[in-house]
Amino acid sequence: IMVGDSRQLHSVERGGVFRDLTETLGAASLTEVRRQREDWAKGAAQDFAEGRFKDGLAAYEAQGLIKW
């Protein structure tokens, strides 16, 4: 069993091996957010994971957790 995230930064030498293996052999994905307890925090985590950074930050700002 291998665990990883193909969207993380690659190593300096030969990067992308995990992505290559998952494309060749297939992979399963974890989709349920379990670390956060509140629904807004789960939604923000999902936003960050899917590249919607402004939406994730807006959720934290709405909770008063970000001061610009």
N, C-alpha and C positions, 0 to 999 in steps of 0.2 A: 504494500500500500504506500503510495506517495501522496503527500499533502503539500499544496502550494498555491500560489496565486500568480498566474502568467502575466498579470498586469503590473506586478512589482518591478522595480529596477533590476536589470540583468547584471550578471557578474561582468567583471572587466574582460576576462578572457572569452570563453565560449558561453554566451548568454542564450536564453531561449530554449534550453533543453526541455524544461518542463512543458512549455507550450507545444514543442514538437512532439513529445510523447503523448500528450493528451489529444492532439490532432490525429495521430497515427493509431493510438490504442483506444481512444475514447475516455470519458471521464464522467464522474458524478459531481453535482454541485450542491452545496449547502445553501438553502434559500431562506430559511427561517432565522430571523434575528433573535438571539437568546441572551446576549450580554446586557442589553438595555431593558429596563422594566416598563417604563412609560411608553405609551403609544407614540407620542410625538418624537421621542428619542429613537424608537425603532424606525420610524419613518425617515428621520434625519440620517440614520446610519445607512438605510437603503438608498437614500438620495446620494450620499457620498460614494457608496459602492458602485452606483450606476452613472457616476460622473456629473450629477446635478449638484455641483458644489454651492451655487448661489441658493438653491432651495434648502439645502442642509444648513447652511449658515443662517438663513432667514428663520428657520425653526429654532435655532439656539438663541438668536436675537429676540424672537418673540417671547422666549422664556426669561429674558433679562440676563442671559448668561454671557452675552457679548456686549462690550461697550466700545464703540468706535471713537 
